[in-house]
Amino acid sequence: MKVNLEFHECEHQGDMDNYINDLLDCGATQINSNINYEAEIGTVDFEVKDYGVFLSSFEKVEAYEFSSLCN
């Protein structure tokens, strides 16, 4: 399953790197990412095999709080 996720408060590349690492740790495969520095918004396109398993893991990591899944 392909997913597009938006993160807020992306002030520098380090923020996005941390968010992507959390996604990868939860079983996602990154396809693409982009940061709009002026709006402090980052987007990530990724793929997961089982969205339910991914979401269960992702809800437990810090990046979840900054994602469009939480809001």
matplotlib code that plots the C-alpha trace (Angstrom):
import matplotlib.pyplot as plt

x = [0.0, 1.3, 0.8, 1.5, 2.1, 2.6, 4.7, 4.5, 7.3, 10.0, 12.4, 15.5, 16.6, 17.3, 13.6, 12.7, 15.5, 14.2, 10.6, 11.7, 13.8, 10.7, 8.8, 11.5, 11.7, 7.9, 8.2, 7.8, 9.8, 10.6, 9.7, 10.2, 10.4, 10.2, 10.4, 8.8, 11.1, 8.9, 5.8, 7.8, 5.9, 7.5, 5.9, 6.9, 5.7, 6.2, 5.0, 3.9, 2.9, 0.4, -1.0, -2.6, 0.7, 2.5, 0.0, 0.1, 3.9, 3.9, 1.4, 4.0, 6.9, 7.6, 7.1, 3.4, 2.7, 4.0, 2.2, -1.1, -2.2, -2.4, -4.1]
y = [0.0, 3.4, 6.3, 10.0, 11.5, 15.2, 16.3, 19.8, 21.7, 20.6, 23.4, 21.7, 18.4, 16.9, 16.9, 15.1, 12.6, 11.7, 11.4, 9.1, 7.0, 6.4, 5.4, 3.0, 1.5, 0.8, -1.1, 1.5, 1.7, 5.3, 6.4, 10.1, 13.1, 16.8, 19.8, 23.2, 25.2, 28.3, 26.5, 24.1, 21.1, 17.9, 15.2, 11.6, 9.0, 5.5, 2.0, -0.6, -4.2, -4.2, -0.8, -2.0, -3.4, -0.3, 2.1, 0.1, 0.6, 4.2, 5.4, 4.7, 6.8, 10.5, 11.3, 10.3, 13.4, 15.6, 13.7, 14.2, 10.9, 12.3, 15.6]
z = [0.0, -1.0, 1.5, 1.5, 4.9, 5.9, 8.9, 10.5, 12.2, 9.8, 10.4, 9.0, 7.3, 10.7, 11.6, 8.4, 8.9, 12.3, 11.0, 8.2, 10.5, 12.6, 9.5, 8.5, 12.0, 11.8, 8.5, 5.8, 2.6, 1.6, -2.0, -1.9, 0.6, 0.4, 2.8, 2.3, 4.7, 4.6, 5.6, 7.9, 6.3, 5.1, 3.0, 2.6, 0.1, 1.4, 1.0, 3.6, 3.3, 6.1, 7.0, 10.3, 11.6, 10.5, 12.1, 15.4, 15.6, 14.2, 16.8, 19.5, 18.1, 18.4, 14.7, 14.9, 17.0, 14.2, 11.4, 9.6, 11.0, 14.5, 13.5]

ax = plt.figure().add_subplot(projection="3d")
ax.plot(x, y, z, "-o")
ax.set_aspect("equal")
plt.show()
